[in-house]
Amino acid sequence: MGNYAGVDWASEKHDVLVADEAGEELLAATFAHDEAGLRALCRALVRLQVELVAIERPDGLLVERLLDAGLRVLALHPNQVAAARARFRVSGGKSDRFDAFVICELARTDHHRFRVLEPDSDETKALRALTRGREDLVHAKVALGNQLRSELERFWPGPVGLFNKLDSQVSLAFLERYPSPVDARGLGEQRLAAFLARQHYAGRQKPTELLAKLRRAPEGRVGDAELAARRQLVLALVTTLKALIIQIKALDRQIATAVRSHPDGEIFLSLFKDPNSVICAAELLAEIGDCRARYPTRDSLAADAGQAAVAIESGKYKAARFRWGCNKRLRAAFCTMADSTRHWHPWAQDRYATARARGHDHPRALRTVGRAWSRILWRCWQDHTPYDPARHRGLQQHITVIIPTSSGPRPDLAATQRMAGAAVTHTAARRAEREALDSKPTSATPPRG
């Protein structure tokens, strides 16, 4: 094994320490976070024949430059580095150069305990940029919607609950046309009906009901100057929200195109009933990536996705705790998929109901379903095979109806298809029918007797 390097990165500079196998210091330097500094850093590491570079982040410009230079990178969690500081200094002191030394020592002595960072393909990186960018825009939209709600409640709470959502198209159009109670003073039933027709309003509330709801709201007491200022704020927030929603929809179309053209896109899209459900599938693909060596086992994927609990054992005490250290975006995507499939997938419904019957609350039951799905997804992902309900043994065992006959138990095809609904494909039904006609029990469901 060659030499080892530890990099304590920052926004303006990077402290680097290089040591050999025995721990002898070969280089201790600071490089600026600019083009010249990054080039000098990569040249120094290559010249010193560094075998492993440890750093406290898995992505970013610096990591990409290290990988591009042909270096192997260990991405360490900051908690791991923080826990290791006490091994080398008991005084509690801390500095950037000392952190570089700690990171370098972890790479030298404990590199076998960490996984080498495996870069994803360019298509996966592009999809990850789109999904994470969309997530940021959605958070910004929620924050602006809350700000708009708060602003309206200060002087005109009527439009807040007028429509289903405050940031819906018809609600924003209403606030753009009537941003203050003064603008809505002459609003009558006919004028409101004409406005709703122009906006293609598809809600169930009639103009009379909407107008009554608007007039029942309490009236604010503000002066003319404050009213004009708050009216302008409402218009500014509405304009920003409308532009943000347009950009989010444009990103949705880009994500749909990217995930459908991705080599692994079909694997993740096959887990969803609606072919238009692309956002959650894209998030799963973007966060898991396309490097199969990243998750060598199904349990490693479940742990990184936050679907597996952390075991706490001490003497007679045993408990399972919530896993905080994980990929938060991946955890949210798995929970979204679990919450979606429990409404239509018979096997997921059964897993969720069983978890609730054991006393688990809703979030924990979702993580139970998510962990089960992570095992299935890992197998499909490793085999480069889309999800097929006919090959899902747990699903087939759950939905297959076995009836006793004189020649032994056999599946009831009609009852099984009624149980399966959309979960059983025509291919699976035809295969089960052929096996039943040959007097053989279906291979997906072992006989029970």
Contacts in CASP RR format, 6 or more apart in sequence:
PFRMAT RR
TARGET T0000
AUTHOR 0000-0000-0000
METHOD contacts of the structure
MODEL  1
MGNYAGVDWASEKHDVLVADEAGEELLAATFAHDEAGLRALCRALVRLQV
ELVAIERPDGLLVERLLDAGLRVLALHPNQVAAARARFRVSGGKSDRFDA
FVICELARTDHHRFRVLEPDSDETKALRALTRGREDLVHAKVALGNQLRS
ELERFWPGPVGLFNKLDSQVSLAFLERYPSPVDARGLGEQRLAAFLARQH
YAGRQKPTELLAKLRRAPEGRVGDAELAARRQLVLALVTTLKALIIQIKA
LDRQIATAVRSHPDGEIFLSLFKDPNSVICAAELLAEIGDCRARYPTRDS
LAADAGQAAVAIESGKYKAARFRWGCNKRLRAAFCTMADSTRHWHPWAQD
RYATARARGHDHPRALRTVGRAWSRILWRCWQDHTPYDPARHRGLQQHIT
VIIPTSSGPRPDLAATQRMAGAAVTHTAARRAEREALDSKPTSATPPRG
1 21 0 8 1.000
1 51 0 8 1.000
2 20 0 8 1.000
2 21 0 8 1.000
2 49 0 8 1.000
2 50 0 8 1.000
2 51 0 8 1.000
3 18 0 8 1.000
3 19 0 8 1.000
3 20 0 8 1.000
3 21 0 8 1.000
3 26 0 8 1.000
3 48 0 8 1.000
3 49 0 8 1.000
3 50 0 8 1.000
3 51 0 8 1.000
4 18 0 8 1.000
4 19 0 8 1.000
4 20 0 8 1.000
4 21 0 8 1.000
4 50 0 8 1.000
4 51 0 8 1.000
4 52 0 8 1.000
4 53 0 8 1.000
4 54 0 8 1.000
4 104 0 8 1.000
4 107 0 8 1.000
4 108 0 8 1.000
4 111 0 8 1.000
5 16 0 8 1.000
5 17 0 8 1.000
5 18 0 8 1.000
5 19 0 8 1.000
5 27 0 8 1.000
5 45 0 8 1.000
5 48 0 8 1.000
5 50 0 8 1.000
5 52 0 8 1.000
5 53 0 8 1.000
5 54 0 8 1.000
5 104 0 8 1.000
5 107 0 8 1.000
6 16 0 8 1.000
6 17 0 8 1.000
6 18 0 8 1.000
6 53 0 8 1.000
6 54 0 8 1.000
6 55 0 8 1.000
6 100 0 8 1.000
6 101 0 8 1.000
6 103 0 8 1.000
6 104 0 8 1.000
6 107 0 8 1.000
7 14 0 8 1.000
7 15 0 8 1.000
7 16 0 8 1.000
7 41 0 8 1.000
7 53 0 8 1.000
7 54 0 8 1.000
7 55 0 8 1.000
7 62 0 8 1.000
7 66 0 8 1.000
7 100 0 8 1.000
7 103 0 8 1.000
8 14 0 8 1.000
8 15 0 8 1.000
8 16 0 8 1.000
8 56 0 8 1.000
8 96 0 8 1.000
8 97 0 8 1.000
8 99 0 8 1.000
8 100 0 8 1.000
8 103 0 8 1.000
9 55 0 8 1.000
9 56 0 8 1.000
9 57 0 8 1.000
9 62 0 8 1.000
10 33 0 8 1.000
10 96 0 8 1.000
11 33 0 8 1.000
12 32 0 8 1.000
12 33 0 8 1.000
13 30 0 8 1.000
13 31 0 8 1.000
13 32 0 8 1.000
13 33 0 8 1.000
14 30 0 8 1.000
14 31 0 8 1.000
14 33 0 8 1.000
14 41 0 8 1.000
14 62 0 8 1.000
15 29 0 8 1.000
15 30 0 8 1.000
15 96 0 8 1.000
15 97 0 8 1.000
15 99 0 8 1.000
15 100 0 8 1.000
16 27 0 8 1.000
16 28 0 8 1.000
16 29 0 8 1.000
16 30 0 8 1.000
16 31 0 8 1.000
16 41 0 8 1.000
16 44 0 8 1.000
16 45 0 8 1.000
16 100 0 8 1.000
17 25 0 8 1.000
17 27 0 8 1.000
17 28 0 8 1.000
17 97 0 8 1.000
17 100 0 8 1.000
17 101 0 8 1.000
17 103 0 8 1.000
17 104 0 8 1.000
18 25 0 8 1.000
18 26 0 8 1.000
18 27 0 8 1.000
18 28 0 8 1.000
18 44 0 8 1.000
18 45 0 8 1.000
18 48 0 8 1.000
18 50 0 8 1.000
18 104 0 8 1.000
19 25 0 8 1.000
19 26 0 8 1.000
19 104 0 8 1.000
19 105 0 8 1.000
19 108 0 8 1.000
20 26 0 8 1.000
21 108 0 8 1.000
23 105 0 8 1.000
23 108 0 8 1.000
26 48 0 8 1.000
27 44 0 8 1.000
27 48 0 8 1.000
28 97 0 8 1.000
28 100 0 8 1.000
29 44 0 8 1.000
30 96 0 8 1.000
30 97 0 8 1.000
31 37 0 8 1.000
31 38 0 8 1.000
31 40 0 8 1.000
31 41 0 8 1.000
33 62 0 8 1.000
38 61 0 8 1.000
38 62 0 8 1.000
38 65 0 8 1.000
41 65 0 8 1.000
42 65 0 8 1.000
42 66 0 8 1.000
42 68 0 8 1.000
42 69 0 8 1.000
42 71 0 8 1.000
45 53 0 8 1.000
45 66 0 8 1.000
45 69 0 8 1.000
45 71 0 8 1.000
46 69 0 8 1.000
46 70 0 8 1.000
46 71 0 8 1.000
50 71 0 8 1.000
51 72 0 8 1.000
52 72 0 8 1.000
52 73 0 8 1.000
52 74 0 8 1.000
52 107 0 8 1.000
52 111 0 8 1.000
52 116 0 8 1.000
53 66 0 8 1.000
53 71 0 8 1.000
53 72 0 8 1.000
53 73 0 8 1.000
53 74 0 8 1.000
53 107 0 8 1.000
54 73 0 8 1.000
54 74 0 8 1.000
54 76 0 8 1.000
54 103 0 8 1.000
54 104 0 8 1.000
54 106 0 8 1.000
54 107 0 8 1.000
54 111 0 8 1.000
54 114 0 8 1.000
55 62 0 8 1.000
55 63 0 8 1.000
55 66 0 8 1.000
55 73 0 8 1.000
55 74 0 8 1.000
55 75 0 8 1.000
55 76 0 8 1.000
55 103 0 8 1.000
56 75 0 8 1.000
56 76 0 8 1.000
56 77 0 8 1.000
56 78 0 8 1.000
56 81 0 8 1.000
56 103 0 8 1.000
57 63 0 8 1.000
57 75 0 8 1.000
58 75 0 8 1.000
58 117 0 8 1.000
63 73 0 8 1.000
63 75 0 8 1.000
63 117 0 8 1.000
66 73 0 8 1.000
67 73 0 8 1.000
67 117 0 8 1.000
67 119 0 8 1.000
72 116 0 8 1.000
72 117 0 8 1.000
73 116 0 8 1.000
73 117 0 8 1.000
74 106 0 8 1.000
74 107 0 8 1.000
74 111 0 8 1.000
74 114 0 8 1.000
74 115 0 8 1.000
74 116 0 8 1.000
74 117 0 8 1.000
75 114 0 8 1.000
75 115 0 8 1.000
75 117 0 8 1.000
76 103 0 8 1.000
76 106 0 8 1.000
76 114 0 8 1.000
77 325 0 8 1.000
79 325 0 8 1.000
80 106 0 8 1.000
81 99 0 8 1.000
81 102 0 8 1.000
81 103 0 8 1.000
81 106 0 8 1.000
84 102 0 8 1.000
84 105 0 8 1.000
84 106 0 8 1.000
85 92 0 8 1.000
85 94 0 8 1.000
85 98 0 8 1.000
85 99 0 8 1.000
85 102 0 8 1.000
86 92 0 8 1.000
87 102 0 8 1.000
87 105 0 8 1.000
88 98 0 8 1.000
88 101 0 8 1.000
88 102 0 8 1.000
88 105 0 8 1.000
89 98 0 8 1.000
106 114 0 8 1.000
115 294 0 8 1.000
118 291 0 8 1.000
118 293 0 8 1.000
118 294 0 8 1.000
119 291 0 8 1.000
120 128 0 8 1.000
120 289 0 8 1.000
120 290 0 8 1.000
120 291 0 8 1.000
121 263 0 8 1.000
121 290 0 8 1.000
123 258 0 8 1.000
123 261 0 8 1.000
123 262 0 8 1.000
123 263 0 8 1.000
123 290 0 8 1.000
124 262 0 8 1.000
124 285 0 8 1.000
124 286 0 8 1.000
124 289 0 8 1.000
124 290 0 8 1.000
126 258 0 8 1.000
127 255 0 8 1.000
127 258 0 8 1.000
127 259 0 8 1.000
127 262 0 8 1.000
127 282 0 8 1.000
127 285 0 8 1.000
127 286 0 8 1.000
128 286 0 8 1.000
128 287 0 8 1.000
128 289 0 8 1.000
130 251 0 8 1.000
130 254 0 8 1.000
130 255 0 8 1.000
130 258 0 8 1.000
130 282 0 8 1.000
130 286 0 8 1.000
131 255 0 8 1.000
131 279 0 8 1.000
131 282 0 8 1.000
131 283 0 8 1.000
131 286 0 8 1.000
131 287 0 8 1.000
131 329 0 8 1.000
132 286 0 8 1.000
132 329 0 8 1.000
133 251 0 8 1.000
134 248 0 8 1.000
134 251 0 8 1.000
134 252 0 8 1.000
134 255 0 8 1.000
134 279 0 8 1.000
135 283 0 8 1.000
135 329 0 8 1.000
137 244 0 8 1.000
137 247 0 8 1.000
137 248 0 8 1.000
137 251 0 8 1.000
138 248 0 8 1.000
140 244 0 8 1.000
141 167 0 8 1.000
141 241 0 8 1.000
141 244 0 8 1.000
141 245 0 8 1.000
141 248 0 8 1.000
144 167 0 8 1.000
144 237 0 8 1.000
144 240 0 8 1.000
144 241 0 8 1.000
144 244 0 8 1.000
145 166 0 8 1.000
145 167 0 8 1.000
145 237 0 8 1.000
145 241 0 8 1.000
147 237 0 8 1.000
148 166 0 8 1.000
148 167 0 8 1.000
148 175 0 8 1.000
148 234 0 8 1.000
148 237 0 8 1.000
148 238 0 8 1.000
148 241 0 8 1.000
149 160 0 8 1.000
149 166 0 8 1.000
151 230 0 8 1.000
151 233 0 8 1.000
151 234 0 8 1.000
151 237 0 8 1.000
152 158 0 8 1.000
152 159 0 8 1.000
152 160 0 8 1.000
152 175 0 8 1.000
152 234 0 8 1.000
153 160 0 8 1.000
154 230 0 8 1.000
155 180 0 8 1.000
155 181 0 8 1.000
155 220 0 8 1.000
155 222 0 8 1.000
155 226 0 8 1.000
155 227 0 8 1.000
155 230 0 8 1.000
156 180 0 8 1.000
156 181 0 8 1.000
156 217 0 8 1.000
156 220 0 8 1.000
156 230 0 8 1.000
157 217 0 8 1.000
157 218 0 8 1.000
158 213 0 8 1.000
158 214 0 8 1.000
158 217 0 8 1.000
159 166 0 8 1.000
159 171 0 8 1.000
159 174 0 8 1.000
159 175 0 8 1.000
159 178 0 8 1.000
159 214 0 8 1.000
160 166 0 8 1.000
160 217 0 8 1.000
161 213 0 8 1.000
162 171 0 8 1.000
162 174 0 8 1.000
162 210 0 8 1.000
162 213 0 8 1.000
162 214 0 8 1.000
163 170 0 8 1.000
163 171 0 8 1.000
163 174 0 8 1.000
164 171 0 8 1.000
164 203 0 8 1.000
165 171 0 8 1.000
167 241 0 8 1.000
167 245 0 8 1.000
169 199 0 8 1.000
169 245 0 8 1.000
170 196 0 8 1.000
170 199 0 8 1.000
170 201 0 8 1.000
172 238 0 8 1.000
172 241 0 8 1.000
172 242 0 8 1.000
172 245 0 8 1.000
173 195 0 8 1.000
173 199 0 8 1.000
174 195 0 8 1.000
174 199 0 8 1.000
175 234 0 8 1.000
175 235 0 8 1.000
175 238 0 8 1.000
176 235 0 8 1.000
176 238 0 8 1.000
176 239 0 8 1.000
176 242 0 8 1.000
177 183 0 8 1.000
177 195 0 8 1.000
178 184 0 8 1.000
178 187 0 8 1.000
179 231 0 8 1.000
179 234 0 8 1.000
179 235 0 8 1.000
179 238 0 8 1.000
180 227 0 8 1.000
180 230 0 8 1.000
180 231 0 8 1.000
180 234 0 8 1.000
181 219 0 8 1.000
181 220 0 8 1.000
182 227 0 8 1.000
182 231 0 8 1.000
183 231 0 8 1.000
184 214 0 8 1.000
187 211 0 8 1.000
187 214 0 8 1.000
188 211 0 8 1.000
189 207 0 8 1.000
189 208 0 8 1.000
189 211 0 8 1.000
192 207 0 8 1.000
192 210 0 8 1.000
192 211 0 8 1.000
193 207 0 8 1.000
196 207 0 8 1.000
196 210 0 8 1.000
205 213 0 8 1.000
222 230 0 8 1.000
252 278 0 8 1.000
252 279 0 8 1.000
255 278 0 8 1.000
255 279 0 8 1.000
255 282 0 8 1.000
256 276 0 8 1.000
256 278 0 8 1.000
256 282 0 8 1.000
258 282 0 8 1.000
259 265 0 8 1.000
259 268 0 8 1.000
259 269 0 8 1.000
259 278 0 8 1.000
259 281 0 8 1.000
259 282 0 8 1.000
259 285 0 8 1.000
260 269 0 8 1.000
260 278 0 8 1.000
262 285 0 8 1.000
262 290 0 8 1.000
263 290 0 8 1.000
264 285 0 8 1.000
264 289 0 8 1.000
264 290 0 8 1.000
264 381 0 8 1.000
264 384 0 8 1.000
265 281 0 8 1.000
265 285 0 8 1.000
266 386 0 8 1.000
267 285 0 8 1.000
267 377 0 8 1.000
267 380 0 8 1.000
267 381 0 8 1.000
267 384 0 8 1.000
267 385 0 8 1.000
267 386 0 8 1.000
267 387 0 8 1.000
268 281 0 8 1.000
268 282 0 8 1.000
268 284 0 8 1.000
268 285 0 8 1.000
268 377 0 8 1.000
269 275 0 8 1.000
269 277 0 8 1.000
269 278 0 8 1.000
269 281 0 8 1.000
269 386 0 8 1.000
270 380 0 8 1.000
270 386 0 8 1.000
270 387 0 8 1.000
270 388 0 8 1.000
271 281 0 8 1.000
271 284 0 8 1.000
271 337 0 8 1.000
271 341 0 8 1.000
271 373 0 8 1.000
271 377 0 8 1.000
271 387 0 8 1.000
272 280 0 8 1.000
272 281 0 8 1.000
272 337 0 8 1.000
272 340 0 8 1.000
273 341 0 8 1.000
273 344 0 8 1.000
273 345 0 8 1.000
273 422 0 8 1.000
277 340 0 8 1.000
280 333 0 8 1.000
280 336 0 8 1.000
280 337 0 8 1.000
280 340 0 8 1.000
283 329 0 8 1.000
283 330 0 8 1.000
283 332 0 8 1.000
283 333 0 8 1.000
283 336 0 8 1.000
284 330 0 8 1.000
284 333 0 8 1.000
284 334 0 8 1.000
284 337 0 8 1.000
284 377 0 8 1.000
287 327 0 8 1.000
287 329 0 8 1.000
287 330 0 8 1.000
287 333 0 8 1.000
288 294 0 8 1.000
288 295 0 8 1.000
288 301 0 8 1.000
288 330 0 8 1.000
288 377 0 8 1.000
288 381 0 8 1.000
292 381 0 8 1.000
292 382 0 8 1.000
295 301 0 8 1.000
295 304 0 8 1.000
295 378 0 8 1.000
297 378 0 8 1.000
298 374 0 8 1.000
298 375 0 8 1.000
298 378 0 8 1.000
298 379 0 8 1.000
299 308 0 8 1.000
301 374 0 8 1.000
301 377 0 8 1.000
301 378 0 8 1.000
302 308 0 8 1.000
302 371 0 8 1.000
302 374 0 8 1.000
302 375 0 8 1.000
302 378 0 8 1.000
303 323 0 8 1.000
303 326 0 8 1.000
304 326 0 8 1.000
304 327 0 8 1.000
304 330 0 8 1.000
305 326 0 8 1.000
305 327 0 8 1.000
305 330 0 8 1.000
305 331 0 8 1.000
305 333 0 8 1.000
305 334 0 8 1.000
305 370 0 8 1.000
305 374 0 8 1.000
306 323 0 8 1.000
306 325 0 8 1.000
306 326 0 8 1.000
306 327 0 8 1.000
306 330 0 8 1.000
306 331 0 8 1.000
306 334 0 8 1.000
306 367 0 8 1.000
307 331 0 8 1.000
307 334 0 8 1.000
307 367 0 8 1.000
307 370 0 8 1.000
307 371 0 8 1.000
307 374 0 8 1.000
308 323 0 8 1.000
308 371 0 8 1.000
309 320 0 8 1.000
309 321 0 8 1.000
309 322 0 8 1.000
309 323 0 8 1.000
309 367 0 8 1.000
310 320 0 8 1.000
310 321 0 8 1.000
310 322 0 8 1.000
310 323 0 8 1.000
311 318 0 8 1.000
311 319 0 8 1.000
311 320 0 8 1.000
311 321 0 8 1.000
312 318 0 8 1.000
312 319 0 8 1.000
312 320 0 8 1.000
312 321 0 8 1.000
313 319 0 8 1.000
334 367 0 8 1.000
334 370 0 8 1.000
334 373 0 8 1.000
334 374 0 8 1.000
335 363 0 8 1.000
335 366 0 8 1.000
335 367 0 8 1.000
335 370 0 8 1.000
337 370 0 8 1.000
337 373 0 8 1.000
338 348 0 8 1.000
338 352 0 8 1.000
338 366 0 8 1.000
338 367 0 8 1.000
338 369 0 8 1.000
338 370 0 8 1.000
338 373 0 8 1.000
339 366 0 8 1.000
341 348 0 8 1.000
341 369 0 8 1.000
341 373 0 8 1.000
342 348 0 8 1.000
342 349 0 8 1.000
342 351 0 8 1.000
342 352 0 8 1.000
342 366 0 8 1.000
342 369 0 8 1.000
343 349 0 8 1.000
344 422 0 8 1.000
344 423 0 8 1.000
345 395 0 8 1.000
345 423 0 8 1.000
346 395 0 8 1.000
346 398 0 8 1.000
346 399 0 8 1.000
346 419 0 8 1.000
346 420 0 8 1.000
346 421 0 8 1.000
346 423 0 8 1.000
347 392 0 8 1.000
347 394 0 8 1.000
347 395 0 8 1.000
347 398 0 8 1.000
347 399 0 8 1.000
347 423 0 8 1.000
348 369 0 8 1.000
348 372 0 8 1.000
348 373 0 8 1.000
350 398 0 8 1.000
351 368 0 8 1.000
351 369 0 8 1.000
351 372 0 8 1.000
352 365 0 8 1.000
352 366 0 8 1.000
352 368 0 8 1.000
352 369 0 8 1.000
355 364 0 8 1.000
355 365 0 8 1.000
355 368 0 8 1.000
355 369 0 8 1.000
356 362 0 8 1.000
356 365 0 8 1.000
360 368 0 8 1.000
376 387 0 8 1.000
376 392 0 8 1.000
377 387 0 8 1.000
380 386 0 8 1.000
380 387 0 8 1.000
388 425 0 8 1.000
388 428 0 8 1.000
389 395 0 8 1.000
389 396 0 8 1.000
389 420 0 8 1.000
389 423 0 8 1.000
389 424 0 8 1.000
389 425 0 8 1.000
389 428 0 8 1.000
390 396 0 8 1.000
390 424 0 8 1.000
390 425 0 8 1.000
390 427 0 8 1.000
390 428 0 8 1.000
390 431 0 8 1.000
390 444 0 8 1.000
391 444 0 8 1.000
393 444 0 8 1.000
395 423 0 8 1.000
396 428 0 8 1.000
396 442 0 8 1.000
396 444 0 8 1.000
396 445 0 8 1.000
397 444 0 8 1.000
397 445 0 8 1.000
397 446 0 8 1.000
399 416 0 8 1.000
399 419 0 8 1.000
399 420 0 8 1.000
399 423 0 8 1.000
399 424 0 8 1.000
400 411 0 8 1.000
400 416 0 8 1.000
400 419 0 8 1.000
400 442 0 8 1.000
400 444 0 8 1.000
400 445 0 8 1.000
401 411 0 8 1.000
401 412 0 8 1.000
401 415 0 8 1.000
401 416 0 8 1.000
401 419 0 8 1.000
402 409 0 8 1.000
402 410 0 8 1.000
402 411 0 8 1.000
402 412 0 8 1.000
402 445 0 8 1.000
402 447 0 8 1.000
402 448 0 8 1.000
403 409 0 8 1.000
403 410 0 8 1.000
403 411 0 8 1.000
403 412 0 8 1.000
403 415 0 8 1.000
407 439 0 8 1.000
408 447 0 8 1.000
409 441 0 8 1.000
409 447 0 8 1.000
409 448 0 8 1.000
409 449 0 8 1.000
410 436 0 8 1.000
410 439 0 8 1.000
410 441 0 8 1.000
411 432 0 8 1.000
411 436 0 8 1.000
411 441 0 8 1.000
411 442 0 8 1.000
411 445 0 8 1.000
413 429 0 8 1.000
413 432 0 8 1.000
413 433 0 8 1.000
413 436 0 8 1.000
416 424 0 8 1.000
416 432 0 8 1.000
417 424 0 8 1.000
417 429 0 8 1.000
420 428 0 8 1.000
428 444 0 8 1.000
431 442 0 8 1.000
432 442 0 8 1.000
432 444 0 8 1.000
435 441 0 8 1.000
435 442 0 8 1.000
435 443 0 8 1.000
436 442 0 8 1.000
441 447 0 8 1.000
END
